[in-house]
Amino acid sequence: MSKFTTTLKLATVAAIASAISVQASAAMELKAVTGLQQTNTLAISFLIHFKDAVNARGKGVVSVNYLGGQNIVPPRKAAKALKRGQFDMLHSPTAYYIGLVPEGYAMTAANVTPAEVRANGGWKILEEVFEKKAGSHLIAWGESGSQYNMYLMFDPKLDKDGVPDLAGVNMRATGTYRPLFKALGASTINMKSSEIYTGLQRGVVKGFGWPNVAIVPLGLHKIVKYRISPPFYHSNNVVTMNLDSWAKLSREAKSLINSVALEYEKNSAAFMEEQRLEEEKIVLASGVKDIKLTGGAAKKYLSIAYSEIWKQLKKRSEYSDKLHAKFYRP
């Protein structure tokens, strides 16, 4: 073999190695945080159906490195931390930063699916909102099928319409529940989800609102006494990315993430329904009594819940009318 041929082969091998190295370095690792504890069913859904899906399909292109939940950053500060670039991706209920993005209320009070919102133009409005107000790129609306219930430590009085009267009651609340609880006469207190159990034990709060899943992982079914039905609202969990991090992604990486996002929205809804049915058995078996409002009382209760949310959005957002038209079907 000539010296020239040997040199050429070595150069070719070096070039291939260099190309592989460049390709590997082009794969971007995204540091992700959840606003909920990592043991929360909603956070688990994100980890399984989004993070794991991106990592399985994005080898050599993009990966998601999960850092943790509330142990990394307080949930109400997570959106601003994302905007600053402290990490790249956030999965969180918009309720934790409703002051920053009040338009999250539109998801809460929606009666349409993420697929419908993507088709009717509502998603484009939200993308504009998140970029403008949160400095982030909106990726997905996950776990959307989940609804919420009110849980109490006492058998509530009912008003003349058969609706729970919470006058003088301290309730743990986020932005999701606060409008309803205040409309029912309660005072509201902020506290981390991990602090609810102790808050109930010590009598700091007498109740709370919570999704119809993820109550069992926190052990709250062991202490709470009553659940009010029917459920209300819909989950407002979203996946967002820091704008600079999104801009740095390759076209292939963005396409892959968007594709996974669509699958995640469907798969997470199905997963949460499965979990709801499993948890329902455990919650009721633990002795939690279900107070079922029916007829006019149920209608009035739900009317208060939804109208209060839309009122809040009307007060706080210039996008309220546009969002109402896209997220709520009369």
C-alpha positions as CSV (number, residue, x, y, z in Angstrom):
1,M,0.0,0.0,0.0
2,S,1.4,3.4,-1.0
3,K,2.1,6.1,1.5
4,F,-0.5,8.2,-0.4
5,T,-3.2,5.5,0.0
6,T,-2.5,5.0,3.7
7,T,-2.6,8.8,4.3
8,L,-5.9,9.0,2.3
9,K,-7.5,6.2,4.4
10,L,-6.4,7.8,7.6
11,A,-7.8,11.1,6.5
12,T,-11.1,9.4,5.6
13,V,-11.3,7.7,9.0
14,A,-10.5,11.1,10.7
15,A,-13.2,12.8,8.6
16,I,-15.8,10.2,9.5
17,A,-14.8,10.4,13.2
18,S,-15.0,14.2,13.0
19,A,-18.5,14.0,11.4
20,I,-19.7,11.7,14.1
21,S,-18.3,14.0,16.7
22,V,-20.0,17.0,15.2
23,Q,-23.2,15.1,14.9
24,A,-23.0,14.0,18.6
25,S,-22.2,17.5,19.7
26,A,-25.2,18.9,17.7
27,A,-27.6,16.8,19.9
28,M,-28.9,19.2,22.4
29,E,-29.7,18.2,26.0
30,L,-32.7,20.0,27.5
31,K,-32.8,20.4,31.2
32,A,-36.4,19.9,32.4
33,V,-38.2,20.6,35.7
34,T,-41.7,19.9,36.8
35,G,-43.8,22.3,38.9
36,L,-45.3,19.3,40.7
37,Q,-43.4,16.8,42.8
38,Q,-41.9,14.0,40.6
39,T,-44.1,11.4,42.4
40,N,-47.3,13.3,41.4
41,T,-49.3,11.3,38.8
42,L,-49.4,14.3,36.5
43,A,-45.6,14.7,36.6
44,I,-45.2,11.0,36.0
45,S,-47.4,11.3,32.9
46,F,-45.1,14.0,31.5
47,L,-42.0,11.8,32.3
48,I,-43.4,8.8,30.6
49,H,-45.3,10.2,27.6
50,F,-43.1,13.2,26.8
51,K,-39.6,13.0,28.3
52,D,-39.1,9.3,27.6
53,A,-40.7,9.6,24.2
54,V,-38.3,12.4,23.1
55,N,-35.3,10.4,24.5
56,A,-36.3,7.2,22.7
57,R,-36.8,8.9,19.3
58,G,-34.3,11.8,19.6
59,K,-31.0,9.9,19.9
60,G,-28.3,12.0,18.3
61,V,-30.7,14.9,17.9
62,V,-32.2,16.0,21.2
63,S,-32.7,14.6,24.7
64,V,-34.5,15.7,27.9
65,N,-32.6,15.5,31.2
66,Y,-35.1,15.6,34.1
67,L,-33.7,17.6,37.0
68,G,-36.6,17.2,39.4
69,G,-39.7,19.0,40.7
70,Q,-40.3,21.3,43.6
71,N,-36.9,20.4,45.1
72,I,-35.3,22.3,42.3
73,V,-37.3,25.5,42.3
74,P,-40.5,26.6,44.2
75,P,-43.4,26.0,41.8
76,R,-44.6,29.6,41.8
77,K,-41.1,30.8,40.8
78,A,-40.5,28.1,38.1
79,A,-41.9,30.0,35.1
80,K,-39.7,33.0,35.9
81,A,-36.7,30.7,36.4
82,L,-37.4,29.2,33.0
83,K,-37.5,32.6,31.4
84,R,-34.1,33.5,32.9
85,G,-32.7,30.3,31.4
86,Q,-32.1,28.5,34.8
87,F,-33.3,25.4,32.9
88,D,-34.7,24.7,29.4
89,M,-38.1,23.1,29.8
90,L,-40.9,23.3,32.3
91,H,-44.0,21.1,32.9
92,S,-46.3,22.8,35.3
93,P,-49.9,23.8,35.9
94,T,-50.4,27.4,34.7
95,A,-52.1,27.9,38.0
96,Y,-48.7,28.3,39.6
97,Y,-48.0,31.4,37.5
98,I,-51.5,32.7,36.7
99,G,-50.3,36.2,37.7
100,L,-47.8,36.1,34.9
101,V,-50.0,34.3,32.3
102,P,-53.7,34.8,33.3
103,E,-54.6,33.3,30.0
104,G,-54.0,29.9,31.6
105,Y,-57.5,30.4,32.9
106,A,-58.8,29.7,29.4
107,M,-57.5,26.1,29.6
108,T,-59.0,25.7,33.1
109,A,-62.5,26.7,31.9
110,A,-62.2,25.1,28.5
111,N,-64.8,22.5,27.3
112,V,-62.9,21.6,24.1
113,T,-59.8,19.4,23.6
114,P,-56.2,20.4,22.8
115,A,-56.7,19.0,19.3
116,E,-59.7,21.3,18.7
117,V,-57.8,24.3,20.0
118,R,-54.9,23.5,17.7
119,A,-57.4,23.3,14.8
120,N,-59.5,26.4,15.5
121,G,-56.6,28.8,15.9
122,G,-56.7,29.1,19.7
123,W,-53.3,27.5,20.0
124,K,-51.7,30.3,18.0
125,I,-53.1,32.8,20.3
126,L,-51.7,31.0,23.3
127,E,-48.3,30.7,21.7
128,E,-48.3,34.5,21.2
129,V,-49.3,35.0,24.9
130,F,-46.6,32.7,26.3
131,E,-43.9,34.3,24.2
132,K,-45.0,37.8,25.1
133,K,-45.7,37.3,28.8
134,A,-43.7,34.4,30.0
135,G,-40.7,34.6,27.6
136,S,-41.3,30.9,26.7
137,H,-42.4,28.8,23.8
138,L,-45.6,26.7,24.3
139,I,-45.0,23.1,23.4
140,A,-48.0,21.0,24.7
141,W,-51.1,21.0,26.8
142,G,-50.9,17.7,28.7
143,E,-53.2,15.6,31.0
144,S,-56.2,17.7,29.7
145,G,-58.9,15.2,30.5
146,S,-58.3,15.5,34.2
147,Q,-60.9,17.5,36.2
148,Y,-61.0,18.8,39.7
149,N,-62.9,18.2,43.0
150,M,-63.2,20.1,46.2
151,Y,-62.1,18.1,49.3
152,L,-63.2,19.0,52.8
153,M,-62.5,18.0,56.4
154,F,-66.1,18.7,57.4
155,D,-69.6,18.1,56.1
156,P,-70.4,21.5,54.6
157,K,-73.5,23.6,55.1
158,L,-75.5,24.0,51.9
159,D,-77.1,27.3,50.9
160,K,-80.7,27.8,49.6
161,D,-79.6,26.5,46.2
162,G,-78.0,23.4,47.6
163,V,-74.4,24.7,47.0
164,P,-71.7,24.4,49.6
165,D,-71.3,27.5,51.8
166,L,-67.7,28.1,52.7
167,A,-68.1,31.3,54.7
168,G,-65.3,31.6,57.3
169,V,-63.4,28.5,56.0
170,N,-59.7,28.6,55.1
171,M,-59.0,26.7,51.9
172,R,-55.7,25.8,50.4
173,A,-55.8,27.2,46.8
174,T,-53.8,28.0,43.7
175,G,-55.0,30.3,41.0
176,T,-57.1,27.4,39.6
177,Y,-59.4,27.2,42.6
178,R,-59.3,30.6,44.2
179,P,-62.1,32.2,42.1
180,L,-64.5,29.4,43.0
181,F,-63.6,29.2,46.7
182,K,-63.9,32.9,47.2
183,A,-67.2,33.0,45.4
184,L,-68.4,30.4,47.9
185,G,-67.3,32.6,50.8
186,A,-63.9,31.0,51.7
187,S,-60.6,32.6,52.5
188,T,-57.7,31.1,50.5
189,I,-54.2,30.3,51.6
190,N,-51.2,29.5,49.4
191,M,-49.1,26.4,50.2
192,K,-47.1,23.8,48.3
193,S,-48.9,20.6,47.5
194,S,-46.4,18.8,49.7
195,E,-47.6,20.9,52.6
196,I,-51.4,20.2,52.3
197,Y,-51.3,17.1,54.5
198,T,-49.7,18.9,57.4
199,G,-51.9,22.0,56.8
200,L,-55.0,19.8,57.2
201,Q,-53.5,18.0,60.3
202,R,-52.8,21.3,62.0
203,G,-56.1,22.9,61.0
204,V,-54.4,25.7,59.0
205,V,-56.8,24.8,56.2
206,K,-60.1,22.9,56.2
207,G,-60.0,21.8,52.6
208,F,-58.5,22.1,49.2
209,G,-59.1,21.6,45.5
210,W,-57.3,18.9,43.6
211,P,-57.4,16.9,40.4
212,N,-59.5,13.7,40.4
213,V,-56.1,11.9,40.2
214,A,-52.8,12.3,42.1
215,I,-54.5,12.5,45.5
216,V,-53.3,9.0,46.6
217,P,-49.5,9.6,46.0
218,L,-49.7,12.5,48.5
219,G,-51.6,10.3,51.0
220,L,-54.4,12.9,51.2
221,H,-57.1,10.2,50.9
222,K,-56.0,9.0,54.4
223,I,-56.9,12.3,56.1
224,V,-59.6,14.1,54.1
225,K,-63.2,13.3,55.0
226,Y,-65.4,14.6,52.2
227,R,-65.3,15.0,48.4
228,I,-67.7,17.3,46.6
229,S,-69.0,16.1,43.2
230,P,-69.5,16.8,40.3
231,P,-65.9,17.6,39.2
232,F,-65.2,20.9,37.5
233,Y,-62.6,22.5,35.2
234,H,-59.9,20.8,33.2
235,S,-56.2,20.3,33.8
236,N,-54.1,23.3,32.8
237,N,-50.7,21.6,32.7
238,V,-48.4,22.8,29.9
239,V,-45.0,22.1,28.6
240,T,-43.0,25.2,27.8
241,M,-39.5,26.0,26.8
242,N,-37.1,28.9,27.3
243,L,-37.2,31.0,24.1
244,D,-33.4,31.0,23.6
245,S,-33.3,27.2,24.1
246,W,-36.0,26.7,21.6
247,A,-34.3,28.9,19.0
248,K,-31.1,26.9,19.4
249,L,-32.7,23.6,18.5
250,S,-32.2,22.2,15.0
251,R,-35.2,22.0,12.6
252,E,-35.1,18.2,13.1
253,A,-35.2,18.6,16.9
254,K,-38.1,21.0,16.8
255,S,-40.1,18.7,14.4
256,L,-39.5,15.7,16.7
257,I,-40.6,17.6,19.8
258,N,-43.7,18.9,18.1
259,S,-44.5,15.4,16.9
260,V,-44.1,14.0,20.4
261,A,-46.2,16.8,21.8
262,L,-49.2,15.8,19.7
263,E,-48.9,12.2,20.8
264,Y,-48.3,13.2,24.4
265,E,-51.5,15.2,24.5
266,K,-53.5,12.1,23.5
267,N,-51.6,9.5,25.4
268,S,-51.5,11.6,28.7
269,A,-55.3,12.1,28.6
270,A,-55.9,8.3,28.3
271,F,-53.3,7.6,31.0
272,M,-54.9,10.0,33.4
273,E,-58.3,8.4,32.9
274,E,-56.8,5.0,33.7
275,Q,-55.2,6.4,36.9
276,R,-58.4,8.1,37.9
277,L,-60.4,4.9,37.8
278,E,-57.7,3.2,39.9
279,E,-57.5,6.0,42.4
280,E,-61.3,6.3,42.7
281,K,-61.4,2.8,44.2
282,I,-58.7,3.6,46.7
283,V,-60.2,7.0,47.7
284,L,-63.7,5.7,48.3
285,A,-62.4,2.5,50.1
286,S,-60.4,4.7,52.5
287,G,-63.6,6.2,53.8
288,V,-63.8,9.5,52.0
289,K,-67.5,10.3,51.7
290,D,-68.7,11.6,48.3
291,I,-71.2,14.4,48.5
292,K,-73.0,14.4,45.2
293,L,-74.7,17.6,44.2
294,T,-77.5,16.9,41.7
295,G,-80.0,18.7,39.6
296,G,-80.2,22.4,40.1
297,A,-77.6,22.4,42.8
298,A,-75.0,20.7,40.5
299,K,-75.9,23.1,37.7
300,K,-75.5,26.2,40.0
301,Y,-72.2,24.9,41.5
302,L,-70.7,24.4,38.0
303,S,-72.1,27.7,36.7
304,I,-70.3,29.5,39.6
305,A,-67.1,27.6,39.0
306,Y,-66.9,28.4,35.3
307,S,-68.3,31.9,35.3
308,E,-65.9,33.0,38.0
309,I,-62.9,31.8,35.9
310,W,-64.1,33.6,32.8
311,K,-64.7,36.7,34.9
312,Q,-61.1,36.7,36.1
313,L,-59.8,36.3,32.6
314,K,-62.0,39.2,31.4
315,K,-60.5,41.4,34.1
316,R,-56.9,40.5,33.6
317,S,-56.4,39.8,29.9
318,E,-56.7,41.6,26.6
319,Y,-57.1,38.2,25.0
320,S,-60.1,37.1,27.0
321,D,-62.7,37.5,24.2
322,K,-60.6,35.8,21.6
323,L,-59.8,32.9,24.0
324,H,-63.4,32.5,25.1
325,A,-64.4,32.0,21.4
326,K,-61.8,29.3,20.9
327,F,-61.8,27.5,24.2
328,Y,-65.5,27.4,25.1
329,R,-68.2,25.9,23.0
330,P,-71.7,27.2,24.1
